[in-house]
Every structure is written in structure tokens, then in C-alpha cells.
Amino acid sequence: MDPKKNLKKFCRFSVDARVYNGVVRGNMVDIVEGDLFGDLSDMRMSFPVDHIKFLPPIIPTKIWCVGVNYASHMREMGHEPPREPLIFMKPRTTVIGSGDPVRVPEWAGRVDYEGELAVIIGRKGRNISEFEALSYVKGYSCYNDVTARDLQTDNHWIRAKGFDTFGPFGPSILVTERLPDDTKITTRLNGNVMQQDMISSMIFPVSRIISYISGFATIEPGDVIATGTPAGVGRVKPGDRVEVEIDGIGALINPFISD
């Protein structure tokens, strides 16, 4: 039996211009009262998934990102093995939900998809040990660290990754402190599998990343950590559709359009 089937998948969604918190249950979404970081109570009202619009499951407090965290991606990008996690940040204005379009500026040059596992922090902490780090996790979601690659080569990482809409996130948050090592992440471009790996292939696991970040900055409830992308990153252009799917969480799907 898959233990992930019994875990809650928290989401935010809209119907007829009204916004709700919910829990995904198969092909239905149940409205709940409360929020991810408090108590959730069932309101006994549901909608079919195909009748709702998924929103970003939370609006992040901060967005931490990890670069070069899969050996396969390290090799394809020609990087040396990192001695410690490579951390950067993205602004909250990058955040969009599943189904929302990623806007691609014509002047930005090549733009790539990067499917990633996102970690949602559930409580405040600083100087956290690796041993206790997972107790600070509220759950996990899908993330697409969209990158203007030509700009990144000039070491403009914040600009390359910080365009509005360059941070698709969702569609839901699997509420759990730990994922099985065999959890698989898959990225598809127009239906074709481009990236696929296990989260156990990360160079720095979630516990190490949380411990490292908390050594220099306080982590807070609502912080999101995008944990890096496996091999297979590639160019995306207006008219394309990218899907990031993670076992037990669901699929984050976004079209790309011209800006």
C-alpha cells in the first residue's frame, strides 16, 4: 500500500472568482476552513477538479533555490561538484499557479524549463541540525525554476531567474515531513519526457539544505525551497507546454506565451 495515498494534499483554488482553501481527493477538491499552518476543518462542500482553477498553494514568505544539486545536471552544465549547496533566491512576483501562462520576453534570449521538488517550511528556525531538519518541513510540491539561460551565462542569476511568472508552483502541497527516496520527478515538454530522476539522486538532500540555509538565515513558515533540477533541462518557447509531475503530489502544468 502506498502511504502517500493517505496524506492530505492541500491547495488553493478559485471558482466563479471566489478563492477557497481545499484538499484534493481523487478527482474532487473538498473545501476546508483554516490554512496550511493551522487546523483544517472540512466544510462538506466539494467541486470536481476540472471545474476549478488551481492557484499557487501558498504565497511564499521567501523563495530559496538550490543550483546544481543533481550530479547528472552538474555534468550536462559542465560544472564542478559543489562543496556546499549553491543558494540563490527568486522574488515572489515570479510565482504563478498551475495552468497560468509563463510570459517569455522576446529580448531575454533562450529560456529553459527546470522541473524541481519544492519544500514548504512549516515552522520558524535557525541553526538547525541535519538530524532535526525534516521536522521543520510542512510538505512538498512541484516547482519550475524557469531560467533565461543566455542572461545566466553572464552571472546575472537573479535577473535570469527573476522575471515575472518564472516560478510556477503547485498544484498542491503533499502534507508530510518526509518523502520516500524512490519518489520520482518527471518533466514533460509538449507531452514528451525530458527529465526524470529520483529525489534520492540529489547531491545535497533536503535535510542538508535546510540545515545549511538556517545556518545564515532564519527560515519561516511559508518559505519555499526549490531543491534543484535533474539532467534534461532544455529550451522552451511560446506555444510550448511544460508539465512537472512528482509522485504523490500531482502535475504542475503551464503554457508558455510571448510577453
PyMOL commands that set and color helices and strands:
alter all, ss='L'
color gray80, all
select helices_A, chain A and resi 3-6+49-51+71-77+92-94+106-108+133-136+149-152+157-161+199-201+206-214
alter helices_A, ss='H'
color red, helices_A
select strands_A, chain A and resi 9-15+18-25+28-33+41-48+53-55+63-67+86-90+95-96+102-104+111-113+115-121+137-144+147-148+167-174+184-189+192-198+224-226+234-235+241-246+250-258
alter strands_A, ss='S'
color yellow, strands_A
deselect
rebuild
show_as cartoon
